[in-house]
Amino acid sequence: MKIPIICISSPKRNYGKTTIIEGILENLKNLKICVIKHSSHKVVNDYEKDTWRYRKAGAFISAIISKVENNAIMYFSNKKDVIKILYKIKPDLIICEGFKNSKYPKLMIIKNQNEIKEIEKIPNVIGIISDIEIKNLNIPILKNDPKIISEFIISYIERIKNDRSL
């Protein structure tokens, strides 16, 4: 069975990705969810950092990928290795924070109309999370509400499970 992967991404930093993922985890406590955070910073201790917040919110596993050498509690230097390891755990869902240029399906957070053009260049966007009115896009627009986003993710997981071609 294919394990669903969804990235929560944004064009820039400080768009609320961590908070959205925490809300998803709290809404989907009945699922075994693994979260992977992408970081360009040195990871020394995760206390009260995003990975710690994900575990506190209910993530089965919280991992971080960083290009910087460190002694992180969970450190993986190769993105493919992380996915392979998590597949062996057989979670119901893998959520990736960031990874906007990856091949994986993603929900993009946008805060203004100008960012729509940026989104068009990003691969495999399956939905937009925003509190602004957006028209003329052929993908779902989700209000920045953890319950709404979680419901979308549940329907996405069901589509993955039912589509044998994926």
N, C-alpha and C positions, 0 to 999 in steps of 0.2 A: 504494500500500500504506500502510495506517495504521501509524504508528510507535508501539509500546507506550510508555506513560508510567506510571511508578509513583512515588508519593511515599512516602518513609519519614518518618513523622510521630510526634509524641508530644504528650500533653496539656501537658507542661511542658518546660523546658530541662534539659539535662544528663541525658538518658535514653540516650545512647549512639548516637544517629543516625549520627554521623560514623564511628564504629568499625564499625557494621553495614554502612554503605555501602562502607567500605574492604574489608571481608571479602567483600562481593558482588563488587566489582571484581576482587579477587584470585582468586575462584572462577570468574569469567566472562571471563577474559583473552582468550578466542577471539572475544568480541563487541566491536563498536564501541559503546561506552557513553559518553553525555554526561551530566554531572551538573550540576544547577543548585542552588545553595544560596540560601536565603532568609535575609537578614540585616537586622537593624534597626540595625546599627552602621556607623560610618564605616569604609570599607575603604581603607587606605593602601598596605599591602604584604601579600601573601598568603603570604610565606615562613613555613613551618611552620603555617599556618592550614589550615582545612578544605579550601579549594579546592586548595591545594598538596598536601595529603595525598591528595586524590582523584587528582590527576595522577600522583603517586608510586605509587599503588596500581594505576594502569593506565587511568584515564579518558582517553578520546580527547580530550574537551574538558571543562573544568571552568569553570563560569560562576557569577557571583554576582549576585543582584538585591538592591539596597539602596535604601531610600528616602532615604538620606543622600547628598548631593552629594559626589563624591570623584574621585580619579584612579586608580581600580582598574585592574589589568591587564586585566580583562574586566569591563566594567560595562554593564548594560542597565537602563534606567529603566522599561521597560514589559514586563511578563511575556509578553504576546502576541508582542512582537517577538522575544524570546528563542526561543520555541517555533518561530516562523516561520523564524528563522535556522537553528536546529538541524534542522528538517525538510529544509532544503536540503542539509545535510551527509549526510543519510540514515543516521543511526545505527541500530543494531539495537535500542537501548533508550535512553530518557531517564529518569534517576532524579532526582527532586526531593527535596531535604532540606527538611523542613518543609511548608509549603503545606497545613496541615491543613484549612483552610476552602475549598480549591479544589475544582473539579469533578472533578479527576483521581483515578483509582483510588489508594488508599493502603493501606499496611501500617502499622498503628498499634502503637507500643510502649507497653505498660502494665506497671506495677510493682505495682499492688494492685487488689483487687476493686472499690473505690470508683470507679475510673476507668472501669469498664465503662459506667456511666450516662452519663459524658461522651462516650464513644465513640459511643453511640447517636445523639447529636446531630450528629455529624460526617458530611458527605456522602461517599458512595462508598467506604466502608471494605471492602476485599476480603479482609482477613486481619488477625490480631492476632499480634504478636510478644511473647512473654512467657515468663518462667521460673516463673510461678505457675500453679497448677491453675485452669482456667477451665471452667465447665460451662454448658450451656444457651444457647449462642450458635450461630447458624446460619451462621457463617463460619469458615474454617479458623483454627486456633490453631497457630502455629509456635513451636517452641522457639528461643530466642535463640542460634542456631547458624548462621554464615554459609553452611555447606554446605546445610543444610535450607532456608534462606531463598532461596538461589540456585536450588535445584531447583524451589521453588515458582514463582519468577520465570520460569524456563525453561518450565514448563508454562503459565504465564500468557501468555508470548510466543507459544507454539504455538497457544493458543486464539484469540488476536488474529489470527494469520496465517490460521487456518482459518475464522474467522467473517467472512463477507463482509458481514454486516449492520452490523458495527461501524465 
